[in-house]
Structures are given as C-alpha cells and as structure tokens.
Amino acid sequence: MLFPRQTLPVFIVCAVLLFAGLASIATTCARVYRVNGSMAAVRGTAPVARETPSSKAVLYALYFLPTSINTAWLSVASCLGMTVLAASQDTGLATQNVLAALLAALVSGVGVYILLQHGDLAYAATLIWALSAVLDAQRGELVRMLAVLAIVVLGLVSGLTVYLSLIH
C-alpha cells in the first residue's frame, strides 16, 4: 500500500485545512478580479498614469496568473481530497464515482462561471489540465464521461471567450 490508512478524524482535519487553503486563495483571486475590474473602470473614465503593455504583462505574469492558476489547481485538489477521504472509509465504488462526478461538475461549473464573468483563461486551462489528469487516472465510466464533457465545455467556452475578446 502506497499510503498508510489514516483515521477518519485525521482525514477530516486534513480536509478542513485543504478547504481553508482553497477559501483563502479563492478570496485572493476574487480580490484580484475586483482590483482588475476597478482599474479598468478607472482607466475608462479618468486620465491616469498610462500603463505600458509591458507593465501590464509583468503585473499579469507576477500577480494575476499565479493566483488564478493556484486557485484552479487547489479547487481540483480539494475535490480529489474528498474522493480520497471517501475511498479511505471503504465507501462503495458507486458512491465514490457519484461523489467524484458531482465534484467534477461543481468544479467545471465554477470554471465556466469564472470564464464568463472574468474571462480568466488561465483558470480554465488549469482546470482542463487537472481534469485531464483525473480522466487519465479514473476507471469509473460516469466520472470519465463527465470529465470529458467538462473538458469539452471548458474548451468551448474558452474559445468563445477568446473570440469575443478579439472582436471587441
């Protein structure tokens, strides 16, 4: 066995800490979206110091991109932690598959919302990457089908987001 069997209380503490980390990084990501939106509003209405394309790229690469990627990755990791918890407690395979499918649907729904609301392609790309890894590792047919569907939907919405940003 690769990992020793842990007790339920230890897993619950780990799950709480994992979701606390997710809540923290998601709050940071929401603040980044808010700051980015308010900066765009200020730029459109009042003369401010001009931002050069290179300074925007640096800010994006150093601040926005890592926050977005880590939030998406941690959301999938939190869901995987929940499925590991279910598996460690000897729940049935059907229960584990339904839980994994529900969590994949939840993560995908959040990804589509983030894409449509904020146009965050890094978040969507990270989710596609993580869901592809889940698809590769998963044996349950329900989860595999839902992972494929989630990847296709996220890919299509990402393409639509890029297209809409190019025509505006």
C-alpha positions in Angstrom: 0.0 0.0 0.0 1.4 3.3 -1.0 -0.2 5.4 1.7 -0.9 4.1 5.2 -4.5 4.1 6.2 -5.4 7.1 8.3 -8.1 7.6 10.8 -11.3 9.5 10.0 -10.6 12.4 12.4 -7.1 12.9 10.7 -8.7 12.9 7.3 -11.4 15.4 8.4 -8.7 17.7 9.8 -6.8 17.5 6.5 -10.0 18.2 4.5 -10.8 21.2 6.6 -7.3 22.6 6.2 -7.4 21.9 2.5 -10.7 23.7 2.1 -9.4 26.6 4.3 -6.5 27.0 1.9 -8.9 26.9 -1.0 -11.1 29.6 0.6 -8.0 31.7 1.3 -6.7 31.6 -2.3 -10.2 32.0 -3.8 -10.7 35.1 -1.7 -7.4 36.4 -3.0 -8.4 35.6 -6.6 -11.8 37.4 -6.1 -9.9 40.5 -4.9 -7.6 40.3 -7.9 -10.7 40.2 -10.1 -12.2 43.2 -8.2 -9.0 45.2 -8.5 -8.6 44.4 -12.2 -12.2 45.4 -12.8 -11.9 48.7 -10.9 -8.6 49.5 -12.7 -10.4 49.0 -16.0 -13.3 51.3 -14.9 -10.9 54.0 -13.7 -8.9 53.8 -17.0 -12.0 54.3 -19.0 -13.3 57.4 -17.1 -10.5 59.5 -15.9 -7.0 60.2 -17.1 -4.5 58.1 -15.1 -0.8 57.3 -15.4 -0.5 55.4 -18.6 0.2 51.7 -18.3 2.5 50.4 -20.9 1.8 46.9 -22.4 5.0 45.6 -20.8 4.0 46.8 -17.3 0.5 45.2 -17.8 2.2 41.9 -18.9 4.6 42.0 -15.9 1.7 42.6 -13.5 -0.3 39.8 -15.1 2.6 37.4 -15.0 3.6 38.1 -11.4 0.3 38.6 -9.7 -2.8 37.6 -11.6 -1.6 34.5 -13.4 -0.1 32.6 -10.4 -3.2 33.4 -8.3 -5.5 32.2 -10.9 -3.6 29.0 -11.6 -3.2 28.2 -7.9 -6.9 28.8 -7.2 -8.0 26.4 -10.0 -5.4 23.8 -9.1 -6.4 23.9 -5.4 -10.1 23.6 -6.2 -9.4 20.3 -8.1 -7.0 19.2 -5.3 -9.7 19.8 -2.7 -12.2 17.8 -4.6 -9.7 15.0 -5.1 -9.0 15.1 -1.3 -12.7 14.5 -0.7 -12.7 11.5 -3.0 -9.6 10.1 -1.2 -11.5 10.5 2.1 -14.5 8.6 0.7 -12.2 5.8 -0.6 -10.3 5.6 2.6 -13.5 4.9 4.5 -14.4 1.9 2.3 -17.4 3.5 0.8 -18.7 1.6 -2.2 -17.3 2.2 -5.7 -20.6 3.6 -6.9 -20.7 6.1 -4.1 -17.1 7.2 -4.9 -18.0 7.6 -8.6 -21.1 9.7 -7.9 -19.1 11.9 -5.4 -16.3 12.3 -8.0 -18.8 13.1 -10.7 -20.6 15.7 -8.6 -17.3 17.3 -7.6 -16.1 17.4 -11.2 -19.4 19.0 -12.3 -19.1 21.6 -9.5 -15.5 22.5 -10.4 -16.5 22.7 -14.1 -19.4 24.9 -13.3 -17.2 27.3 -11.3 -14.7 27.3 -14.2 -17.4 28.2 -16.7 -18.7 31.0 -14.4 -15.1 32.4 -13.9 -14.6 32.3 -17.7 -17.9 34.1 -18.5 -17.7 36.5 -15.6 -14.0 37.4 -15.7 -12.6 35.9 -19.0 -9.9 34.1 -17.0 -8.4 31.7 -19.5 -5.6 30.6 -17.1 -8.2 29.4 -14.6 -9.9 27.4 -17.4 -6.7 26.0 -18.8 -5.6 24.8 -15.4 -9.0 23.1 -14.8 -8.7 21.4 -18.3 -5.2 20.2 -17.4 -6.3 18.9 -14.0 -9.5 17.3 -15.3 -7.4 15.6 -18.0 -5.3 14.1 -15.3 -8.4 12.9 -13.4 -9.7 11.4 -16.7 -6.4 9.6 -17.2 -6.4 8.1 -13.7 -10.1 7.4 -13.3 -11.7 4.0 -14.0 -15.3 4.8 -13.3 -17.3 5.3 -16.5 -19.5 8.0 -15.0 -16.6 10.1 -13.9 -14.7 9.6 -17.2 -17.7 10.7 -19.2 -18.3 13.8 -17.0 -14.6 14.7 -17.2 -14.7 14.5 -21.0 -17.8 16.6 -21.0 -16.3 19.2 -18.6 -13.1 19.4 -20.7 -15.1 19.9 -23.9 -17.4 22.6 -22.3 -14.5 24.4 -20.7 -12.6 24.3 -24.1 -15.6 25.6 -26.0 -16.3 28.4 -23.5 -12.6 29.3 -23.5 -12.7 29.5 -27.3 -15.8 31.7 -27.2 -14.2 33.9 -24.6 -11.1 34.4 -26.8 -13.2 35.0 -29.9 -15.4 37.6 -28.1 -12.3 39.4 -26.7 -10.8 39.6 -30.2 -13.9 41.1 -31.8 -14.4 43.7 -29.1 
